[in-house]
């Protein structure tokens, strides 16, 4: 079985600080996989490493079988990567933002309009095509960022804390959209345990270390807890 993403002893150091420490991960095609932990756990750094946005200090990572160190272009053509501060253009309309990213990703011109229309319908943004990005709510900006990342039909979408700073209703709506995606592997970082519950599998991470990796239900059973919050506390206490 070829994993969608595989990391082997992935490590990233910044001076004397080790942000990611010997991380081993195997993410299956079609999963919604969560990197879960508090601020400073190493989630975003891990996301940058597997998305080719950052080079590891040691270790390796493979995305769709391609090496992140030597085959960056092959990977970037096949993924969507939405960092915490996605660079939407406030002066451009929703339609113009999507068209701009379509051109960056090399989407054929004949396909841009029908794909844009499909994505706007899918994300519930069809009525806002002419609204400027700066005039969108936080939740709508997140939807637009997702649409921009889906315009080239990626095989993997990587989302770094995509619902940070948006209201609970917008968070639920965003996850409803994610559940509607088909034939795509989703990797998401989140500090929210209620969002972790929505994932197929999760990796609990603290200070760059992988504490456990399994389904949310299996993790709760492993630690004998009723909630992921309690399971995470026990994982920290036991170190595994």
VMD Tcl script that draws the C-alpha trace (Angstrom):
set ca {
  {0.00 0.00 0.00}
  {1.33 3.41 -0.95}
  {0.57 5.91 1.76}
  {-0.67 9.36 0.84}
  {1.92 10.76 3.24}
  {4.74 9.02 5.07}
  {7.22 10.62 7.45}
  {10.29 8.81 8.75}
  {12.14 10.17 11.78}
  {11.18 13.67 10.62}
  {13.03 16.29 12.66}
  {13.22 20.07 12.53}
  {15.48 22.15 14.74}
  {15.69 25.90 15.11}
  {18.98 26.50 16.85}
  {18.79 24.64 20.14}
  {15.01 24.26 19.91}
  {13.64 21.03 18.44}
  {10.19 21.77 17.00}
  {9.62 18.30 15.53}
  {11.46 15.37 17.06}
  {11.85 12.10 15.12}
  {8.25 11.99 13.91}
  {6.98 8.82 12.20}
  {3.62 9.13 10.41}
  {1.70 7.10 7.89}
  {-1.43 8.70 6.43}
  {-3.71 6.62 4.24}
  {-5.38 7.81 1.02}
  {-8.84 9.24 1.63}
  {-8.39 9.84 5.35}
  {-9.24 12.95 7.29}
  {-6.12 12.96 9.43}
  {-5.66 15.33 12.35}
  {-2.45 16.63 13.88}
  {-3.68 17.49 17.37}
  {-2.00 19.37 20.18}
  {-1.68 22.73 21.94}
  {0.10 25.80 20.61}
  {3.81 25.11 20.25}
  {3.33 21.34 19.89}
  {4.96 21.27 16.45}
  {1.79 20.81 14.40}
  {2.32 23.72 12.01}
  {6.00 22.89 11.57}
  {5.07 19.31 10.68}
  {2.56 20.62 8.15}
  {5.17 22.89 6.58}
  {7.63 19.99 6.35}
  {5.25 17.62 4.57}
  {3.95 20.37 2.27}
  {7.55 21.20 1.12}
  {7.25 24.71 2.56}
  {10.13 23.88 4.91}
  {13.16 21.59 4.79}
  {13.73 19.07 7.60}
  {16.92 19.06 9.64}
  {17.02 15.27 9.48}
  {14.65 12.50 8.47}
  {12.49 12.29 5.37}
  {8.93 12.61 4.14}
  {7.11 11.28 1.10}
  {3.91 12.64 -0.38}
  {2.13 10.41 -2.90}
  {5.44 8.56 -3.17}
  {7.44 11.70 -3.98}
  {10.35 12.81 -1.81}
  {9.76 16.25 -0.27}
  {13.48 17.05 -0.57}
  {14.01 16.22 -4.24}
  {10.60 16.22 -5.91}
  {8.97 19.39 -4.61}
  {7.36 20.43 -7.90}
  {5.69 17.06 -8.40}
  {4.23 17.35 -4.90}
  {3.10 20.98 -5.17}
  {1.17 20.21 -8.36}
  {-0.82 17.56 -6.51}
  {-1.60 19.20 -3.16}
  {-3.40 22.21 -1.77}
  {-1.79 23.88 1.24}
  {-3.70 26.39 3.33}
  {-1.50 27.98 6.02}
  {-2.97 29.77 9.03}
  {-2.63 33.12 7.26}
  {-3.62 32.31 3.71}
  {-2.77 35.10 1.27}
  {-6.14 36.17 -0.07}
  {-6.24 39.48 -1.92}
  {-8.59 41.95 -0.29}
  {-8.86 44.19 -3.36}
  {-9.93 41.28 -5.56}
  {-13.43 39.84 -5.62}
  {-14.18 36.25 -4.67}
  {-14.26 35.29 -8.36}
  {-11.01 37.12 -9.08}
  {-9.23 35.45 -6.15}
  {-10.22 32.00 -7.37}
  {-9.28 32.82 -10.97}
  {-5.90 34.13 -9.81}
  {-5.07 30.88 -8.01}
  {-6.39 28.86 -10.95}
  {-3.82 30.57 -13.16}
  {-1.05 29.98 -10.61}
  {-1.90 26.27 -10.54}
  {-2.06 26.09 -14.33}
  {-5.74 25.21 -14.62}
  {-6.71 25.28 -18.33}
  {-8.57 28.48 -19.15}
  {-11.60 26.61 -20.49}
  {-11.98 24.85 -17.12}
  {-11.66 27.85 -14.79}
  {-15.21 29.24 -14.98}
  {-17.04 25.89 -14.62}
  {-14.72 24.81 -11.80}
  {-15.13 28.13 -10.02}
  {-18.91 27.91 -10.31}
  {-18.86 24.35 -8.93}
  {-16.68 25.35 -5.96}
  {-18.76 28.41 -5.12}
  {-21.90 26.29 -5.08}
  {-20.18 23.62 -3.02}
  {-18.94 26.08 -0.39}
  {-22.16 28.10 -0.28}
  {-20.44 31.18 -1.72}
  {-22.29 31.40 -5.04}
  {-24.03 34.66 -4.08}
  {-20.79 36.39 -3.15}
  {-18.72 36.08 -6.31}
  {-18.52 39.85 -6.79}
  {-17.76 40.70 -3.17}
  {-14.22 41.85 -2.40}
  {-12.14 39.61 -0.18}
  {-11.64 42.33 2.43}
  {-15.40 42.59 2.91}
  {-15.93 38.92 3.75}
  {-16.45 37.63 7.27}
  {-13.74 35.47 8.83}
  {-15.70 32.30 8.13}
  {-16.31 33.26 4.50}
  {-12.64 34.08 4.02}
  {-11.82 30.55 5.19}
  {-14.28 29.12 2.67}
  {-12.75 31.23 -0.08}
  {-9.26 30.08 0.90}
  {-10.44 26.47 0.69}
  {-11.98 27.07 -2.73}
  {-8.71 28.59 -3.96}
  {-6.86 25.48 -2.78}
  {-9.33 23.12 -4.46}
  {-9.44 24.84 -7.86}
  {-6.78 22.51 -9.35}
  {-8.41 19.34 -7.94}
  {-5.57 18.29 -5.60}
  {-5.18 14.73 -4.36}
  {-4.26 15.98 -0.88}
  {-5.40 19.12 0.93}
  {-3.38 20.33 3.92}
  {-5.10 22.76 6.28}
  {-3.21 24.43 9.12}
  {-5.69 25.35 11.88}
  {-8.28 26.32 9.24}
  {-10.98 27.38 11.71}
  {-8.79 29.43 14.03}
  {-10.48 32.69 14.94}
  {-13.90 31.93 13.46}
  {-17.17 31.49 15.33}
  {-18.53 28.03 16.28}
  {-21.25 28.08 13.60}
  {-18.69 28.85 10.88}
  {-16.46 26.10 12.24}
  {-19.25 23.54 11.91}
  {-20.07 24.77 8.42}
  {-16.43 24.50 7.38}
  {-16.30 20.89 8.58}
  {-19.54 20.12 6.75}
  {-17.77 21.23 3.57}
  {-14.75 19.05 4.35}
  {-16.99 16.03 4.82}
  {-18.45 16.71 1.39}
  {-15.09 16.36 -0.35}
  {-14.54 13.09 -2.20}
  {-11.42 11.38 -3.56}
  {-9.12 13.60 -1.54}
  {-6.92 13.06 1.51}
  {-7.31 15.78 4.13}
  {-4.64 16.63 6.69}
  {-5.67 19.19 9.28}
  {-3.97 20.66 12.34}
  {-6.17 21.70 15.23}
  {-6.00 22.51 18.93}
  {-9.73 21.81 19.25}
  {-10.63 18.38 20.57}
  {-14.17 18.58 19.19}
  {-12.63 18.90 15.71}
  {-10.23 16.05 16.45}
  {-13.30 13.87 17.08}
  {-14.34 14.48 13.47}
  {-11.14 12.97 12.03}
  {-10.66 9.41 10.77}
  {-7.43 9.19 12.74}
  {-5.40 11.62 14.80}
  {-1.83 12.05 15.95}
  {-1.45 13.49 19.44}
  {1.62 15.73 19.45}
  {3.37 17.56 22.28}
  {6.68 19.43 22.11}
  {7.45 17.83 18.78}
  {6.91 14.27 20.00}
  {4.28 11.86 18.74}
  {2.41 10.57 21.79}
  {-0.14 8.35 20.07}
  {-1.73 7.82 16.67}
  {-5.07 6.07 16.16}
  {-8.78 6.70 15.74}
  {-10.29 9.07 18.30}
  {-12.37 6.23 19.74}
  {-9.41 3.86 20.05}
  {-7.33 6.54 21.74}
  {-10.04 7.14 24.34}
  {-10.30 3.39 24.93}
  {-6.53 3.07 25.21}
  {-6.37 5.62 28.03}
  {-9.70 4.61 29.57}
  {-11.26 8.05 29.19}
  {-14.53 9.46 27.91}
  {-13.03 12.50 26.20}
  {-10.02 13.27 24.05}
  {-9.06 16.07 26.44}
  {-8.64 13.53 29.23}
  {-6.86 11.13 26.89}
  {-4.40 13.83 25.88}
  {-3.64 14.63 29.54}
  {-2.99 10.95 30.22}
  {-0.81 10.70 27.11}
  {1.28 13.61 28.38}
  {1.54 12.09 31.86}
  {2.67 8.70 30.54}
  {4.72 10.04 27.64}
  {2.99 7.71 25.20}
}
mol new
graphics top color blue
foreach p $ca { graphics top sphere $p radius 0.5 }
foreach p [lrange $ca 0 end-1] q [lrange $ca 1 end] { graphics top cylinder $p $q radius 0.2 }
display resetview
